[in-house]
Amino acid sequence: MEIAEVLKNVKGFSRVQITEDRDGKEVVVGDSGWSGPNQITNLGFLNFLVLSLGSSTGSKYVSYVALGTGSAPNATHTTLDGEIMDSTQRKAVTFGSVSSTTAQFTATFASSDSFLSAAAELSNIGLFAATTTNDTLFAGNTYTSSSCDTNQNVNVTYQIRFS
């Protein structure tokens, strides 16, 4: 089987939950449910998967997640459309393997971090290796937009499934 055929079976799925504190309890006020499959970019396949297998120069590893107000990326995108670039920008992810064929990345955008300076309609998510805005997008997804206010938190889960 050619590598192109194998890479077709790499798919990502994401879930975005908006929460707020009510009477000392965290309450979910918006939930995208599992959305996907996502779009892994051409440079995402090259830098994050192909080059990483050989520890080659230029290889990258998913370390950060970003949220945005734009549309889904296509195969040639290098950035996340409408990425929120306020004070804290991207969030570091926690990695875990859900199974032998699924990598999972989680993060929380806390309202106390002031990741939003005003209410926004969140509608996309992307995985990156670094916090810098010129970093290459590995994969991204879109979901039905949800309004998020400055007093709300966003919990994200992003899975990359190899089947």
C-alpha positions in Angstrom: 0.0 0.0 0.0 1.3 3.4 -0.9 1.8 6.1 1.8 -0.8 8.3 0.1 -3.3 5.5 0.6 -2.4 5.1 4.3 -2.5 8.8 4.9 -6.1 8.9 3.6 -7.1 6.9 6.7 -5.7 9.5 9.2 -8.7 11.5 10.4 -9.3 14.1 13.1 -12.3 14.8 15.2 -12.8 17.7 17.6 -15.2 18.7 20.4 -15.5 22.2 21.8 -17.5 22.9 25.0 -18.2 26.4 26.3 -18.7 26.5 30.1 -19.3 29.1 32.7 -19.3 29.2 36.5 -22.7 29.3 38.1 -23.0 29.3 41.8 -19.5 27.8 42.1 -20.2 25.0 39.5 -18.9 24.7 36.0 -21.9 24.4 33.7 -21.8 23.5 30.0 -23.6 26.2 28.0 -22.5 25.2 24.5 -21.3 21.9 23.1 -20.3 21.2 19.4 -20.5 17.5 19.9 -17.9 15.5 18.0 -17.2 17.2 14.6 -15.2 15.7 11.8 -13.5 14.4 10.0 -11.2 17.3 9.8 -8.8 18.6 7.2 -5.1 17.7 7.6 -3.1 20.1 5.5 -0.5 19.1 3.0 2.3 20.6 5.1 0.6 19.0 8.1 1.1 15.5 6.5 4.7 16.4 5.5 6.0 18.1 8.7 4.0 16.4 11.4 3.7 12.8 10.1 6.1 12.0 7.3 9.2 13.9 8.5 8.5 12.9 12.1 8.6 9.2 11.3 12.3 9.6 10.4 13.1 12.3 12.9 14.0 14.5 9.9 14.9 18.2 10.0 11.8 20.2 9.8 9.6 17.7 11.6 7.0 19.1 14.0 4.9 17.8 16.9 1.5 19.0 18.0 1.9 21.2 21.1 -0.7 23.9 20.8 -4.4 24.4 19.8 -6.1 27.6 18.5 -9.7 28.7 18.2 -11.1 30.9 15.5 -14.1 32.5 14.0 -13.6 31.4 10.4 -14.3 28.5 8.1 -12.7 25.1 7.8 -9.2 25.0 6.3 -8.4 23.3 3.0 -5.4 21.2 2.2 -3.2 24.2 1.3 -3.9 26.3 4.3 -1.0 27.1 6.6 -3.0 29.2 9.2 -6.4 29.0 10.9 -9.0 31.3 9.3 -10.1 33.9 11.8 -7.8 32.7 14.5 -8.3 34.5 17.8 -5.0 36.2 18.5 -5.7 38.1 21.7 -3.4 38.2 24.7 -2.9 34.5 25.3 -3.2 33.3 21.7 -2.8 29.5 21.5 -3.1 27.0 24.4 -0.6 24.3 25.2 -2.2 20.8 24.8 -2.1 17.8 27.0 -1.4 14.7 25.0 -2.7 11.2 25.6 -3.2 8.1 23.6 -6.8 6.9 23.8 -6.0 3.6 22.0 -3.2 2.2 19.9 -4.7 4.1 16.9 -5.9 7.4 18.5 -3.9 10.4 19.7 -5.9 12.9 21.9 -5.0 16.5 22.7 -6.9 18.5 25.3 -6.7 22.1 26.5 -8.8 24.7 28.3 -9.1 28.4 27.4 -10.0 29.9 30.8 -11.9 33.2 31.0 -9.3 34.2 33.6 -6.7 34.1 30.9 -8.6 36.8 29.0 -8.3 34.9 25.7 -11.2 37.0 24.4 -11.4 40.8 24.6 -15.1 40.7 23.5 -17.8 38.1 22.8 -17.0 36.1 19.6 -18.7 33.5 17.5 -16.3 30.5 17.7 -16.5 28.2 14.7 -13.1 26.5 14.0 -10.2 24.9 15.7 -6.6 24.0 14.7 -3.5 22.2 15.9 0.0 23.7 15.8 3.5 23.1 16.9 4.2 26.6 18.3 2.5 29.8 19.5 4.0 31.9 16.7 1.5 33.1 14.1 3.8 32.0 11.3 3.7 28.3 12.4 2.2 25.8 10.1 -1.3 24.4 10.7 -1.3 20.6 11.1 -5.0 20.0 11.0 -8.2 22.0 11.5 -11.9 21.6 11.8 -15.1 23.6 11.8 -18.3 23.2 13.7 -21.6 25.0 14.1 -20.6 28.4 15.6 -21.2 29.1 19.2 -21.2 32.5 21.0 -18.5 32.7 23.6 -18.3 35.6 26.1 -15.4 36.9 28.1 -16.7 35.3 31.3 -16.8 31.8 29.7 -14.3 29.0 29.4 -13.7 26.7 26.4 -12.7 23.1 26.8 -11.4 21.4 23.7 -10.6 17.8 22.8 -9.0 16.9 19.5 -8.4 13.4 18.4 -6.3 12.2 15.5 -7.4 8.6 14.5 -5.3 6.2 12.5 -7.4 3.5 11.0 
